[in-house]
């Protein structure tokens, strides 16, 4: 194992009341290891979306835990969310037609899209520990520059979306 790899871990019940603990843990870890506020905020929003999906969907008919593992390397931070609920691969979900979302006034359903836009690498797998969602963000920010250009031609009508959706689509990506 590499000398400069730091691992931290937190396990909480898969309940909405514990989302704040997950956000606080990633904030504390990111700041402790010198990651920019933009990187930490991208993780906080993505973790909130992912953990909410785990609670609402993976544990819909049962109770369980969410384990968060954070791996910090020199130029990256990876957050791994592990659950033992129903299997669902968010990586396979296609990006939504945002114009259609606005036209029909649809609310919600953009969490996976938000994660894919804010995080440099999103990976999902089923392991012996359970369902693992791996979110990796790099310090240098170069990884996402090409993808952020795709968002710049978004119609002004997106202003009718929620604040969270507008934030993820209209602000520059870090």
Residue frames as qw, qx, qy, qz and C-alpha x, y, z in Angstrom:
[[0.000, 0.887, 0.461, 0.000, 0.00, 0.00, 0.00],
 [0.350, 0.640, -0.037, 0.683, 1.12, 3.52, -0.71],
 [0.404, -0.187, -0.490, 0.749, 2.59, 5.49, 2.16],
 [0.062, 0.054, 0.053, -0.995, 0.63, 8.64, 1.32],
 [0.426, -0.362, -0.639, -0.529, -2.82, 7.04, 1.31],
 [0.166, -0.068, 0.614, -0.769, -5.08, 7.97, 4.19],
 [0.370, -0.345, -0.780, -0.368, -8.28, 6.08, 4.95],
 [0.239, -0.051, 0.502, -0.830, -11.12, 7.22, 7.16],
 [0.291, -0.272, -0.863, -0.310, -14.45, 5.51, 7.83],
 [0.349, -0.015, 0.406, -0.845, -17.89, 6.26, 9.27],
 [0.197, -0.267, -0.910, -0.248, -20.91, 3.98, 9.62],
 [0.313, 0.047, 0.314, -0.895, -24.40, 5.36, 10.22],
 [0.443, 0.379, 0.784, -0.215, -27.94, 3.98, 10.14],
 [0.142, 0.218, 0.628, 0.733, -29.58, 4.26, 6.71],
 [0.059, -0.772, -0.609, 0.174, -31.97, 6.95, 7.86],
 [0.246, 0.799, 0.199, 0.511, -32.55, 10.53, 6.72],
 [0.459, -0.889, -0.010, -0.014, -31.61, 11.82, 10.22],
 [0.741, -0.427, 0.287, 0.431, -27.97, 10.82, 9.59],
 [0.609, 0.673, 0.186, 0.375, -27.38, 12.69, 6.31],
 [0.092, -0.965, 0.169, -0.180, -25.84, 15.58, 8.25],
 [0.702, -0.548, 0.427, 0.157, -23.27, 13.25, 9.81],
 [0.793, 0.265, 0.384, 0.392, -22.20, 12.01, 6.36],
 [0.326, 0.870, 0.083, 0.361, -21.89, 15.60, 5.06],
 [0.360, -0.892, 0.259, -0.082, -19.97, 16.72, 8.17],
 [0.830, -0.291, 0.400, 0.258, -17.59, 13.77, 7.93],
 [0.695, 0.445, 0.292, 0.484, -16.65, 14.48, 4.30],
 [0.062, 0.952, -0.006, 0.298, -16.34, 18.20, 5.08],
 [0.573, -0.755, 0.315, 0.038, -14.03, 17.59, 8.03],
 [0.831, -0.077, 0.419, 0.358, -11.91, 15.07, 6.09],
 [0.561, 0.672, 0.243, 0.418, -11.66, 17.22, 2.95],
 [0.062, -0.961, 0.113, -0.246, -10.66, 20.35, 4.85],
 [0.719, -0.599, 0.329, 0.126, -8.21, 18.44, 7.04],
 [0.748, -0.025, 0.480, 0.458, -6.37, 17.26, 3.92],
 [0.159, -0.468, 0.246, 0.833, -6.38, 20.58, 2.07],
 [0.256, 0.416, 0.747, 0.451, -9.13, 20.12, -0.51],
 [0.057, -0.117, -0.113, -0.985, -10.74, 23.28, -1.85],
 [0.407, 0.228, 0.508, -0.724, -14.23, 24.29, -0.76],
 [0.611, 0.344, -0.314, -0.640, -15.51, 23.56, -4.29],
 [0.436, 0.181, -0.879, -0.065, -14.32, 19.97, -4.08],
 [0.033, 0.092, 0.830, -0.548, -15.77, 19.50, -0.60],
 [0.477, 0.294, 0.232, -0.795, -19.09, 21.06, -1.65],
 [0.586, 0.268, -0.587, -0.490, -19.31, 18.81, -4.71],
 [0.309, 0.031, -0.935, 0.172, -18.89, 15.81, -2.43],
 [0.206, 0.157, 0.629, -0.733, -21.43, 17.09, 0.09],
 [0.597, 0.294, -0.045, -0.745, -24.13, 17.54, -2.54],
 [0.577, 0.256, -0.719, -0.292, -23.31, 14.24, -4.26],
 [0.172, 0.026, -0.916, 0.362, -23.26, 12.31, -0.99],
 [0.387, 0.189, 0.435, -0.791, -26.54, 13.86, 0.04],
 [0.667, 0.297, -0.299, -0.615, -28.11, 12.73, -3.25],
 [0.510, 0.220, -0.829, -0.060, -26.58, 9.24, -3.16],
 [0.027, -0.006, -0.848, 0.529, -27.39, 8.58, 0.50],
 [0.520, 0.204, 0.246, -0.792, -30.95, 9.80, 0.01],
 [0.687, 0.260, -0.505, -0.453, -31.32, 7.35, -2.88],
 [0.329, 0.137, -0.910, 0.213, -29.95, 4.54, -0.70],
 [0.199, 0.098, 0.671, -0.707, -32.40, 5.38, 2.07],
 [0.582, 0.299, 0.094, -0.751, -35.45, 5.84, -0.19],
 [0.759, 0.360, -0.379, -0.389, -34.80, 3.04, -2.66],
 [0.466, 0.307, -0.817, 0.141, -32.22, 0.48, -1.48],
 [0.083, -0.059, -0.834, 0.542, -33.68, 0.36, 2.04],
 [0.442, -0.221, -0.254, -0.832, -37.29, 1.04, 1.05],
 [0.819, -0.287, -0.339, -0.363, -38.57, -2.20, 2.58],
 [0.846, -0.238, -0.342, 0.332, -35.85, -2.80, 5.15],
 [0.287, -0.942, 0.172, 0.033, -33.43, -1.13, 7.51],
 [0.882, 0.151, -0.051, 0.444, -29.68, -1.05, 7.16],
 [0.430, -0.723, 0.084, 0.535, -26.52, 0.97, 7.46],
 [0.557, 0.806, -0.061, 0.191, -24.51, 3.23, 5.20],
 [0.725, -0.438, 0.139, 0.514, -20.76, 2.94, 5.51],
 [0.368, 0.924, -0.092, 0.055, -18.71, 5.83, 4.18],
 [0.787, -0.265, 0.176, 0.529, -15.06, 5.21, 3.46],
 [0.254, 0.958, -0.105, -0.084, -12.83, 8.05, 2.39],
 [0.834, -0.043, 0.183, 0.519, -9.51, 7.45, 0.67],
 [0.067, 0.976, -0.099, -0.184, -7.26, 10.49, 0.43],
 [0.810, 0.115, 0.172, 0.549, -4.28, 10.51, -1.89],
 [0.371, -0.274, 0.074, 0.884, -1.94, 13.34, -2.84],
 [0.100, 0.085, -0.329, -0.935, -4.14, 14.66, -5.68],
 [0.491, -0.249, -0.587, -0.594, -7.50, 13.00, -5.13],
 [0.358, -0.089, 0.692, -0.621, -10.16, 12.06, -2.67],
 [0.437, -0.123, -0.780, -0.430, -12.47, 9.08, -3.13],
 [0.487, -0.125, 0.504, -0.702, -15.64, 8.64, -1.14],
 [0.332, -0.043, -0.906, -0.259, -17.15, 5.16, -1.09],
 [0.592, -0.149, 0.296, -0.735, -20.73, 4.66, 0.08],
 [0.250, 0.062, -0.962, -0.090, -21.60, 1.06, 0.93],
 [0.636, -0.094, 0.279, -0.713, -25.05, -0.35, 1.60],
 [0.161, -0.040, 0.985, 0.038, -26.62, -3.80, 1.74],
 [0.531, 0.421, 0.365, -0.638, -29.93, -2.81, 0.18],
 [0.762, 0.515, 0.392, -0.025, -31.42, -3.47, -3.22],
 [0.536, -0.140, 0.439, 0.708, -28.92, -3.37, -6.10],
 [0.383, 0.877, 0.285, -0.056, -29.15, -0.37, -8.44],
 [0.631, -0.060, 0.231, 0.738, -26.43, 0.87, -10.77],
 [0.110, 0.873, 0.202, -0.430, -26.66, 4.69, -11.12],
 [0.233, -0.468, 0.534, 0.664, -23.85, 4.74, -13.68],
 [0.263, 0.240, 0.843, 0.403, -26.14, 3.11, -16.25],
 [0.174, 0.791, 0.508, -0.294, -28.74, 5.88, -16.02],
 [0.433, 0.444, 0.324, 0.714, -28.70, 8.16, -19.06],
 [0.094, -0.177, -0.187, 0.962, -28.62, 11.92, -18.61],
 [0.265, 0.653, 0.655, -0.273, -32.11, 13.42, -18.61],
 [0.253, 0.535, 0.405, 0.697, -33.47, 15.71, -21.30],
 [0.206, -0.326, -0.414, 0.825, -33.30, 18.93, -19.28],
 [0.215, -0.028, -0.274, -0.937, -35.41, 20.90, -21.74],
 [0.518, -0.331, -0.700, -0.364, -38.18, 18.33, -21.37],
 [0.413, -0.357, -0.659, 0.517, -37.85, 18.46, -17.57],
 [0.019, -0.212, -0.148, 0.966, -38.39, 22.22, -17.70],
 [0.334, -0.110, -0.507, -0.787, -41.23, 21.99, -20.24],
 [0.589, -0.379, -0.675, -0.233, -43.23, 19.52, -18.13],
 [0.342, -0.700, 0.243, -0.578, -42.25, 21.13, -14.81],
 [0.883, -0.150, -0.435, 0.093, -40.81, 17.90, -13.44],
 [0.284, -0.791, 0.417, -0.346, -39.34, 18.15, -9.98],
 [0.710, -0.414, 0.565, -0.075, -36.77, 15.71, -8.63],
 [0.927, 0.268, 0.255, 0.068, -35.03, 12.84, -10.32],
 [0.475, 0.824, -0.241, 0.194, -31.82, 14.73, -11.10],
 [0.626, -0.704, 0.334, 0.017, -29.62, 13.37, -8.29],
 [0.849, -0.020, 0.387, 0.359, -27.64, 10.95, -10.42],
 [0.496, 0.743, 0.166, 0.417, -27.21, 13.60, -13.13],
 [0.211, -0.944, 0.176, -0.181, -25.94, 16.05, -10.51],
 [0.765, -0.480, 0.385, 0.189, -23.43, 13.51, -9.19],
 [0.790, 0.289, 0.341, 0.419, -22.11, 12.78, -12.69],
 [0.301, 0.861, 0.070, 0.405, -21.63, 16.51, -13.35],
 [0.326, -0.894, 0.231, -0.203, -19.95, 17.36, -10.06],
 [0.740, -0.460, 0.480, 0.100, -17.71, 14.32, -9.55],
 [0.167, 0.642, -0.637, -0.393, -14.75, 13.41, -11.76],
 [0.352, 0.132, -0.907, -0.191, -15.23, 9.63, -11.61],
 [0.700, -0.144, 0.322, -0.621, -18.39, 7.75, -10.61],
 [0.394, 0.203, -0.885, -0.143, -18.17, 3.97, -10.32],
 [0.734, -0.232, 0.268, -0.580, -20.62, 1.42, -8.98],
 [0.486, 0.234, -0.839, -0.071, -20.08, -2.23, -8.16],
 [0.843, -0.414, -0.030, -0.342, -21.46, -5.04, -6.07],
 [0.305, 0.492, -0.756, 0.306, -18.86, -6.51, -3.67],
 [0.518, -0.210, -0.799, 0.223, -18.79, -8.84, -0.68],
 [0.103, -0.180, -0.474, 0.856, -19.45, -5.80, 1.53],
 [0.301, 0.671, 0.572, -0.363, -22.51, -4.79, -0.48],
 [0.449, 0.787, 0.301, 0.298, -23.32, -2.14, -3.07],
 [0.497, -0.466, 0.032, 0.732, -20.41, 0.29, -3.47],
 [0.348, 0.897, 0.197, 0.188, -20.72, 3.73, -5.02],
 [0.635, -0.286, 0.056, 0.715, -17.25, 5.24, -5.55],
 [0.206, 0.959, 0.168, 0.100, -16.99, 9.00, -6.09],
 [0.689, -0.207, 0.068, 0.691, -13.57, 10.43, -6.93],
 [0.164, 0.981, 0.090, 0.054, -12.60, 14.08, -7.24],
 [0.739, 0.145, -0.061, 0.655, -9.17, 15.43, -8.16],
 [0.324, -0.677, -0.172, 0.638, -7.52, 18.48, -6.62],
 [0.274, -0.186, 0.382, 0.863, -6.32, 19.97, -9.88],
 [0.421, 0.583, 0.358, -0.596, -9.82, 20.23, -11.41],
 [0.151, 0.435, -0.598, -0.656, -8.53, 19.60, -14.94],
 [0.210, 0.116, 0.968, 0.080, -10.46, 16.36, -15.25],
 [0.252, 0.632, 0.698, -0.224, -13.84, 18.10, -15.66],
 [0.012, 0.507, -0.141, -0.850, -12.97, 21.12, -17.83],
 [0.102, 0.015, -0.755, -0.648, -14.08, 19.47, -21.06],
 [0.135, -0.477, -0.868, -0.033, -17.32, 18.24, -19.57],
 [0.050, -0.603, -0.409, 0.683, -18.19, 21.61, -18.05],
 [0.065, 0.234, -0.401, -0.883, -18.24, 23.12, -21.55],
 [0.127, -0.315, -0.877, -0.341, -21.23, 20.89, -22.34],
 [0.154, -0.633, -0.673, 0.349, -23.30, 22.65, -19.71],
 [0.130, -0.351, -0.010, 0.927, -22.68, 26.21, -20.94],
 [0.179, -0.084, -0.546, -0.814, -25.26, 26.01, -23.74],
 [0.069, -0.442, -0.866, 0.225, -28.13, 25.22, -21.35],
 [0.070, -0.645, -0.467, -0.602, -31.31, 27.23, -22.04],
 [0.064, -0.301, 0.349, -0.885, -32.13, 30.15, -19.72],
 [0.696, -0.344, -0.279, -0.565, -35.42, 28.37, -18.97],
 [0.667, -0.069, -0.674, 0.308, -33.48, 26.25, -16.48],
 [0.020, -0.313, 0.391, -0.865, -33.96, 29.10, -14.04],
 [0.702, -0.311, -0.096, -0.633, -37.31, 27.50, -13.18],
 [0.776, -0.029, -0.614, 0.143, -35.49, 24.46, -11.76],
 [0.665, -0.718, -0.174, 0.111, -34.78, 24.14, -8.07],
 [0.110, -0.922, 0.371, -0.004, -31.81, 25.96, -6.58],
 [0.680, -0.370, 0.615, 0.150, -29.93, 22.67, -6.18],
 [0.752, 0.413, 0.459, 0.233, -30.45, 21.79, -9.85],
 [0.315, 0.940, -0.023, 0.133, -29.47, 25.26, -11.06],
 [0.398, -0.792, 0.454, 0.091, -26.35, 25.18, -8.89],
 [0.728, -0.164, 0.620, 0.243, -25.17, 21.94, -10.44],
 [0.642, 0.546, 0.462, 0.276, -25.88, 23.04, -14.00],
 [0.253, 0.932, 0.115, 0.232, -25.00, 26.70, -14.13],
 [0.362, -0.866, 0.330, 0.096, -22.02, 27.17, -11.83],
 [0.463, 0.618, -0.635, -0.008, -18.53, 26.30, -13.05],
 [0.961, -0.221, -0.166, -0.001, -17.41, 22.84, -12.04],
 [0.270, -0.822, 0.497, -0.061, -14.39, 22.50, -9.78]]
